[in-house]
Amino acid sequence: MTLSRRLVCALALPLIAVTACETGVTSGPKLAKDQVLRVMLEDQPASLDPGQTQYTYEAAVLRAVSEPLLQPKPDLSGVEPAAAQSYEVNGAGTAYVFHLRPSARYWDGTPVKAQDFIYAWQRLVDPRLAAPDETLFANAILNGEKVSLMDPQRDKATIDSALGTLGLKAVDDLTFQVQLQQPYPAFVWLAALPASAPIRKDVVSQSGDKWATAPASFITNGPFKVTEMVRNDHIRVERNPYYWGPRPALARIDFTIVNDGATALDRYRKGELDVATVQLAQAASVAGDKTLSRQLVKTPNLTVFWIAFRTNSPPLDNPRLRQAIAQAIDRNAFVKEILQGEGEAATTLIPRGMHGYTPSLTTQKFDVAQARASLAASGLSGKQVSLTYAYDQTLDSAKATAKFVHDQLKANLGIEVALQPLDANTLSSHLESGQFQITGPRGWTADYPDQADWYDVFLTTSDNILYWHNQQFDNFVSVARTDGNAARRDQEYLQAQSMLVSEAPVAFLAQTVSWYLVQPYVRGMVTSPLDEWPGALDPVALSIAPH
C-alpha cells in the first residue's frame, strides 16, 4: 500500500518520497534522439482531478501537467513563482495577492485566469466534493471552515452562494486575492500544493465529474499534458505547446503502472523503466548488486514513525519510564532489520530535510546505560514493569515492529512486554477507548513542509489517543501557528518539540527513506523531499543522454 498524507496509523510500505540532497545535475551538449522518460507508478491513480488526488502515484502525474501559483524550492528553503510571477502579503499576514503570468496558457491555448483559481479553490472547500485537502484550505481561507461544515444534503440550496463568501477574489483576470481567517505563515506552502492548481469551470461544466478521466477533457496548465490513459498500464504525457516557461527537453513521460516490486526490478534491468521504486523485498538484492547499487538514489521522506503510550494510566503515567523505553530502543537496528535499510533513526518529531529538524534534542537517543538510569529514576525496576503492546495483526510490518520492541525492552531493561495481536477494527476500538498501554507503529507524513503541519496531532484538543495533556505545549503551538516573526516562531516550535521529546508520550523510531533506481543516462535530476519520484518537482529540467 502506498501512503496518503496525514496520520499514518501503521507502518505500511512501500512509502512515499523524498528529501533534499545535493543536486545531481549533469549537463552535456548531446541529447538522445528519443527524449522519452519511463517512470514507474506503484498503482493506478484513482483520480487526476486536483480536488480528488491524495496518493503519491496520483500527484506524481499531476505535478507534470498542472501548475499551482507557487512551487517549492528543492531544498525546501521556501517557495518560488510558478503560475504566479509574483505575490505580496499585507503587513498583518492576512491577505495575499498573486499576480498571474500574462503568457500562461492551458494546453488548448486558453489563458489562465484568476477566476480559474477561485473556482479550483472553491471546489477544495465545497463539502459536496469532499476533497482530501479540504481541511487544509478551509482552515486557512476566510469563511472556509464555516462553508466546509455545511451539510451537502440539508444545505444543498445554499452551498453555492456560501462559496461566494470565501475570501477569494479576482481583482482582474491576472490578479488573484486571498483573504485568510487569521495570519498563517505556512499559507505559501498551500499555494504550492498540486491540489491548488487552476481548474476551468467551463471544462468541468461540460464534462462533469469525469472531466479528468480522459485526455481530451483533462485540460491543464503545466509543462506537459496527458495524451493517453490506459488503465492499469500507463499514463502518457507530452509537452504542452502553450506552456509559458522553458520548453521541456523531454518530449514525453510515460508513467508505467507496476505494482509488483520484483516485476519492476526485472523491467528496470531490461531497460524498460528509467526510474523505478525499490520495494523492501528487493532492497537487499539491489544493495548487493555492484551495478544497481551505483544507480541507487536514496531520498529520506518527510515521514516519521513512533510507538505510542497511554500516558494517563500506571505505569506509563511516569515520564521517566517512558524516557527509559525510548532510550532502550536501538533505532539503527530497527532500520536495518525492519526497514531493510530504507530508513534512518529518528529521535525527534520534525524529520531531516525540513526546517525545524533539531538533532540536538537527544533525550530519546539510544543509550542503554542512560535508559537504565532513567528506569532507576522512575522508581521502578524492570521486574516491576509489565506492559502490553497492541498491534494490527494483519500487517507484517506491525508484527515485526512489535516483536522488535519486545526484544529490545527485554534485553536492555529487563521489561516483559506481552504482545497483543488484534484485527484492525478491534485495535481501532481499543485505541479510541483507551484500552491499551503501548501501540504502534504510528506516525505522520507531511502535507506540506512547514512545522505548522506537524504538531496538532499532539494537542489536547486533537483526537489524542495518548491522553497526553501539556498546556504549555498547546500554547506554544497555538502562538507559533500565526506568528509572522520567523525567528520567534522557530523558537516557539522548538520549545514545543523539546517538551514533546522530553516528556515522551511517544518514542520516535525512524524516518523512512525511499530507494529509487535511476538509469545513468537520465540527466538534470535534482531531488527534493516533496518529489513523488526523483526529479518530479522539476520535470522540465530532465533530459535523456545518448546511450
N, C-alpha and C positions, 0 to 999 in steps of 0.2 A: 504494500500500500504506500502511495506517495502522500506526503503530508500536505494538508492545507495549512493555513496560518492559524494563529491564536493558540489557545491552550492545548497542549499535547498531553493526552491522558495516559499514553503508553508509548513505549519505545518501538515505533513502527518503522520499519526500514524496507527499502532504501529511503533516504531522506533528501531534503531539498538542498540546493546550492546557496551560496558560496562565500568567499571572503576576499577582502582587499589584499593584494600582494604586489610585489614589484611587477611593473609592466613587462609583458613578453613580446613587445612589438618588434618585429623583424621586417625591415624594409628591403626592397630589392626592385630593380627596374623591370624584371621579367615577370610576366603573369602567364599562367597556363591558359591555353585556348578555351578550355572548358571551365568557366567560373561558376561551378555548382558545388555547394556545400551540403553534405548529407549529415543531418543531426538526428540523433536518437531521441524519441519521446517515449517515456515509460508507460504511457497509457493513452487511450483515445480521449481527446477532450470532450467533455460533456457539452461545453459551450465556448464560443469565442466572443460572445456578447460581453463588452466591458462591464456591464452591470450584473453579470452572472458568473464570470470566471472566478475560481477560488483555488485551483490547484496549479502547481508549478508547470505541469505539462500543458496547461492552457495559457498561462502567462508567457511561456516560452515562445509561443507563436504570436501572441498579442503584442508583445514588445516590438516585433519586427514590422508589424503592419499598422499599428495605431500609435499616435504620438500625443502625450499629455502636454500640459502647459510647460512643465519643467522636467528635467531629468537629473538623476543623482550623479554626482561626480563619482568615478570608480572607487576612489579611496574613502568615500562617504564623508568627506570634509564639508560637504554642502551640496547645493543644487546649482544647476546652470540652465540657461534658456533652452527651450525646445520649441513647442508650438508658439509660445510667447517669447518675443525677442527681448522683453524686459518686464520688470514689475516693480512696484513700490508699495510700502506699507505705511500706514499712518503712525503718528507718534504713540498712540495708545496701543498699537498692535492688534487692533480690532477690524481693520479694513485693508484689503489687498486689492490693488488694481493691476491687471495684467494687460499688456499691450501685445496683441497678436501680430504675427508676421504678415505683411500685406501680400507676400508671394506664396503663402501656404495654400496648398490645394489638396483636395481629395483625389483619388486616382482617376476619377471621371472628369477632372478639371474644374470642379466646383470650388469656389473659395471657401476656406474655413472661417466661420464667423463666431462672434461672441455668443450668439443665440444657440449655437450648437453645444457649447459648454453648459449653458443654462439648462438645456434640455437633458443633456447627459447627467448632470449632477442632480437634477430633479428626479430622474429615474432612480438614482442611487438612494435617495431618501424616501421615495414613494413606497409605502408599506405594501402595495399590491405586487411589487416586483420582488420583494424580499431579497434584496441584493446582499451578497456575503459581506460587502464592505459598508453596509447601511449605517451601522453604529458609528464607524469612524467619521463619516461625513455628517451624520445627523447630530452628533455631539459637538461638532465644531461650528457648523453654519447657524446663523441666527434663525430661530424658529424651527431648526431641524429636528430637535428631539420631540417637540410637540407634534409635528407633522408625522414623523415616523411611528408614533404611538397610536395613530388613528386606526380604527378597525376597517379593514378592506370591505367588509360587508355592511356594517352598521353605518359607516361614514362614506359610503360609496359616492353619494351625490355631492359631497363637499370636498373630496380629496383634491380634485383638480384645482379648485380655487385656493385651497390651502397651500398647494405647492407654489402658487404665485406669491405667497407671503415670505418665502425663504429669502435669506439675504443674498440673493443672486440678481445681478443687473447687467444688462448690455447698455453701456453708455452710448456706444455706437457699434458698428459692425466689427470693429477691431479692438474694442475696449471692454474687458470683462471685469466686473467689480464683485468682490465677495465680502460680505459683512459677517463677522464672526459673533458668536454669543458672548465671548469673552476673549481676552488675549490668549493666544495659543501659539507659542514659538515653533511648535512642531508642525504647524499647518503646511509649511512649504513642502514637507515630505508627502502630504496627502495630494498636493497638486502635481506630484511626480509619480504617483501610482498609476500603473496601467489602467486601472478601473476608471480613472478620471479623464480618459481620452474623450474627445468630442464625438457626438453622435448626431446625425441629421434626422430631424423629426419627420421630414418628408419621406425618407427611406424607410423608417420604421412604420410609418402610417401606411405605406404601400404594401410592405411585405409582412407586417405584423411581427409576432414573436419569432418567426422563422428567418428574420432578416439576416442574421449572422450565420446561417447554416448553408448558404450557397454562395459561390464566388461572385455571381452576377449582382447580388443584392448586398453583399458584405462590403460596403463602400467605406474605406478608411483613409486616414491621412498620413500614415507612416511612410518610411522609405521603401517598403515593399507592399505588395498587395497579394491576397490569396487568389490563386488561379485554378487550383484543383483541391478537392476534398474527397478522398476515398476512405470511407470508414474502416477503422482498424488496420489501415495500411499506410497512408501518408497524407500529409497536407503540404501542398507546394505553394511557395510564394515567389513572386518575381518583382523586379523593380517597378516602383510607382513612377511613371514618366513625368508626373507633375510635382514630385516632391521638391520642396523649396531648397533643400540642402545639397551637399555634395552627392554626386551620382555614385551609388554603391559600385564597388569593383565586382562584387558577386552579381551575376545575372539572376541567380536563383538559389533558394534554400529549400531543400527537400527535408521536411520533418518526417522521419520514418518511425512508425509506431512499432516498438519491440518491447514487450512486457516481460520477457524472459532473459535473465542475465546471461545464461550460457549461450543462448542464441545470439544475443547482442555481441558477445565477445567473439563468437565464430564469424559473424558478419564483419566485424571490425578487422579481424585477421585477414579476411579475404578482400579487404579494401572496399566493402560495400557500405561502410559507415566511416565518416571522417571524425565525428565526435560521438563518443559512447560513454554512458554511465557504467561504472564498475560496481556491481552489486556485491553484497557481503560474501556470498558464496564463491565469488570469483576473485576476491581480494588477494588471497594468499598466492594463487597461481599467477596473477598479474604481477604482484610484487616480486615474485621469484623468477620472472622471465626477464632475461637480460635486455631484450629488445623492447618489450612492452613497458618495463619499469622506467625506461628513459622517455617514454611518451606519456607518462602519467602527469596529470595536473591535479594537485591536491588543494582543495579550497575549503577552509573552515566555514561552517554555516553559522548564521545568526540564530542558532538553536541551542538551548541549554536544557539538560535533564537533571532531575534530582529525585531523591526519595523524601517522602513527606511524613511528618509526625503529627499525631494528635496531641496538641500541647496543653490541653486543659485537664488532663487526667493522669494520675500517677502511673508509672514513674516518669513519663515523658513530659510532665509539667516542670521538671527540673532542667533548666537550661544547661547546666554543666554536664549532665548526662547526654543531652543532645549534642553538645560540643564534642564530647568524648567519642560518640558514634561517628560523627563527621570526620574526626581526626584519625579514626581507626580504619578508614577505607582507602585502599591503595588504588587510586584512580587510574594510574598508568597501567596497572594490571587489568583493570576493568576495560580500558580501551583496547588493550591487546587481546584479551580473552573473549570479551562480549562483542566489541565493535570491530574485531578483526583489523584493528589499526585505523579504522575510518572514524577517528575522533581524537580529542585531546582532553587532558584532565581539566576540570573546571571546579573552582572553589569560590566563585562569585556569581552574581546574577547576570551582569552585563557581559556578553561574550567578547572575545578578542576579535578585532576588526571593526569594532563600533565605538564611537565616542562614549566615554563613561566606563570603559574597561579599566579595572583597577586591580592589577595583580598584587599590589602591596597589601591588600586585605587578606591576611594569611591565617585568620582564626581557624578556618576549616582545612588547612593544609594537612596532608597525610604525614603523620608523625606518631609512631606507636608509643614512644616514651611520653609525649605530650598527651596523647589520648588516655594513657593510664593515669597520668597526673590529673587530668580533668575528671576522670571517673572517680578518683580518690577525693577530689574536691567536691564532688556531688554528694559525698557522704554515703555512697553505695559501693559495693564490690560487685565483681562480675557474677559471683554466685548468688547474689541477692536480686539480680535483674533477670526477669524472664519476659520476653516480648513475642508478639505475634506479627508476622509480616503477611498482609493480604495482597494478592496479585491476580491478574487476569490469566487464568489457566489456558485460554485459547491462543495466547501469544507466546511463541517460543522465546522471544527476547525478554518478555516479562518473567518467565520462569527462570531463565538463565540469570537475570539480574537478581532475582530473589535469592537464588542459591549462592550467588557470588557474595551478596551482603551477609547472608547467613554464615558463610565460611570465614569471612573477614572478621566479623564480630566475635566469633568463637575463638579464632586463632589469636587475635590481637587484644581482646578484652576479657575473654572467658565468658562472654554473654551467650546464653542459649536463646535462639530465635526459632519459634515454631512457624513453619511455612503453611499458609492458608490459601490454597488454590481455589478460586471462585470463578463462576462464569461471569461474563461481562455485566449482565444486568444485576446480578446479586452483588457484585463488587460495587457497582454504582450506588445501589441502595444502601449498602453498608457505609460508604463514604459520606453520603448525604445525611445519614442519621448519626454519624459519629461512632459507628460500631467498628472501629479499627484502632490499631496502635501505630503501625508503620505500613505504608503502601508505596508503590512505585513500579516502574519509573514514571514520573510525571514531568512536565516541562513546558517550555514556551518557545515559540518561533516568532520572530519579529514580523509584524505587519509592515512596519517601516522603521528605519534605523535611527530612532530617537528614543531617549530614555523614557519619555512620557508613555511609550507603548509597553513598558515592562513592569512597572511597579503595582499597577492597580490590582493584580491578582492577589496581592498580599494585604490589601486594605481591609480594615474592619468591616466596611460596607460591602465588600465583594462577597461572592459565593465562596467563602473561605473555609474549606474543609479542615484546615489546620487548627481552627479555634485560637489562632494567634492574634492577639489584640495589643497594639502598641500605638498609643495616641500620638507620641512624638513622631513616629514613622509616618502615620497618617498626615500629620501636619506638614512635615517636610515635603511629602509627595504632593499634597494639595497646593502648597505655595509654589513649588517648582513648576508645576504644570502651566501656570500663567505668568511666570516671571520672565520679563523681557531682558533682564540683565544676565548675559550669558555666563559670566564668571560666577555670579552669585547663584545662579540656577545650578551650575555644576556642583557647587559646594552643598547645596540643599539635597541634591540627589546622592552625593557622596555620603552625607550624614545618614540618609535613609538606607543606603546599601550597607553601610558599616553596621547599623543596627540589625539588619536582616542577617548578615553573615555571622555576626557575633552571637545573636540570640538563637540562631539555628532552628527555626521552625521547619526548615528543610535542610537536608545535607546534599549539597551540589555534587553532581557526579561527573558529567562530561559535556563538552561541546562537540557536536558532530562535525565531521569533515567529509565532504563528498570527493570521491575519486572519479576522474574522467580520463579516458584515453583520447588523445588528440593526434591526428596524423601530422607528421613533421612538415608537410607541405602547406598546412594552414597558417597563414600569415596575419599579422596585425592584431593578435588576440591579447586583450587586456582583461583580467578577471576582476570581479567585484563581489562583495557579499550579497548583492541583490541579483546577480545573474542566475537564470534558471539552467543555463549551460555556459561554459566558458566563452565569453565574448558576446553574450546575449544583450548586454546593456548598450553595446555599440556595434551592431552588425554591419554598419556602413564601412567600418574600418577594416573588415576582414577581406582576405583575398586568397586565392589558391596559386601557389607557386608551381612551376613546371616540375613534373615528377614522372 
